[in-house]
Amino acid sequence: MALLEIKNLTLEFGRGANAVRAIDGVSLTINAGETVCLVGESGSGKSVTALSIARLVPTPPARYIAGEILLNGRDVLRMSKSDLQKIRGGVVSYVFQEPSASLNPVFRVGFQIKEALKLHRPDSATEDEVIRLLKLVGIPAPESRIKDYPHQMSGGMQQRAVIAMALAAEPRLLVADEPTTALDVTIQAQILELLIDLKQRLGMSILLITHNLGLVGDIADRVAVMYAGQIVETAPALDLLRRPLHPYTQALINSVPKLGAEAQRLTAIPGSVPNLGDVPTGCRFHPRCFKAQPDCSNKVPELVEVEPNRWVRCPYWDFTS
């Protein structure tokens, strides 16, 4: 059963000739108990898509032009302010990439978690519940750590505290936006293992946003690849990693370093993600694409199901010569 359905969502910043279309016809589904990874380079529109789920993108300057965001079957774009307050945290919670920016430096960590409990589960806003949440996310000696200020915790401990705060309202969907980027490699692995464990224990769904395809195989059930405001490929995670179909997905996977391989230069994707205020005509990836054909510069490709459960925005995905 679908917990989240985003249907043909289009969002712009600004108006008239200066409008920037940050999301263009995005569709994405997350089922109950499923982990979906949203992958793409910086500037692809991943974070704006994620923030739109709970309508956290300020309007103005943003405008939702078209589409639906169905959360538990209800359209978020039609919700009142009171309904939005209930789903923010209560149904969908967020974990962002810089934990120190998510924690108020002048309040103790335990106080901040208790504040989240007061908003969504006031009957459970006790010190015992705060300690339970800190234990749940693997913070040692939580009885004493609840008195810590954020600066007294390491980056990994801060991120665990932020996850505890996100779980305080017992959400059904956890959106993790680059949650390991600001952490060192060993702590990154611990946070990912924690997310996998929490998903299994709590039965929630996860939307993990990342630019690192190396993380996908460990955590994801399905993957959606995003480029310049559009979804260009969706597939089951293992199928996508074993046989990527869209040229952009292939280029992303080829750019990931291979363990055990002989030392060689990494394969870079030429060029950069286009400015969303000035995207190329036709296929948005064609200026960087190794499979580009003459008509790619003027023909806009559709997202098409080319195999069961595999959708690709490229008519030349199987072109080999």
Secondary structure, 3 states (H helix, E strand, C coil): CEEEEEEEEEEEECCHHHCEEEEEEEEEEEECCCEEEEECCCCCCHHHHHHHCCCCCCCCCEEEEEEEEEECCEEHHHCCHHHHHHHHHHCEEEECCCHHHHCCCCCCHHHHHHHHHHHHCHHHCCHHHHHHHHHHCCCCCHHHHCCCCHHHCCHHHHHHHHHHHHHCCCCCEEEEECCCCCCCHHHHHHHHHHHHHHHHHHCCEEEEEECCHHHHHHHCCEEEEEECCEEEEEEEHHHHHHCCCCHHHHHHHHCCCCCCCCCCCCCCCCCCCCCCCCCCCCCCCHHHCCCCCHHHHCCCCCCEEEECCEEECCCCCCCCC
